[in-house]
């Protein structure tokens, strides 16, 4: 995740404040409940790249012997594998 988790609270508050200020949303639930849900959604989305990186590492781990044997560049393989998964899954990171 590129943004520190400690910022999620402030990002969520800013988004909700701006949406309400401009009349773009009307809430039917308590603000605190909406705020907590907004934080969870943002955190989940921001962690998408972390989950993808973990998956790429796991894929490459299964080819570890071949990578070492052929002296392949791990970083290049990581980037190529990640790019391929992003394209295949239409992931926005």
Rosetta blueprint (number, residue, H / E / L):
1 X L
2 X L
3 X L
4 X L
5 X H
6 X H
7 X H
8 X H
9 X H
10 X H
11 X H
12 X H
13 X H
14 X H
15 X H
16 X H
17 X H
18 X H
19 X H
20 X H
21 X H
22 X L
23 X L
24 X L
25 X L
26 X L
27 X L
28 X L
29 X L
30 X L
31 X H
32 X H
33 X H
34 X H
35 X H
36 X H
37 X H
38 X H
39 X H
40 X H
41 X H
42 X H
43 X H
44 X H
45 X H
46 X H
47 X L
48 X H
49 X H
50 X H
51 X H
52 X H
53 X H
54 X H
55 X H
56 X H
57 X H
58 X H
59 X H
60 X H
61 X H
62 X L
63 X L
64 X H
65 X H
66 X H
67 X H
68 X H
69 X H
70 X L
71 X L
72 X L
73 X L
74 X H
75 X H
76 X H
77 X H
78 X H
79 X H
80 X H
81 X H
82 X H
83 X H
84 X H
85 X H
86 X H
87 X H
88 X H
89 X H
90 X L
91 X L
92 X L
93 X L
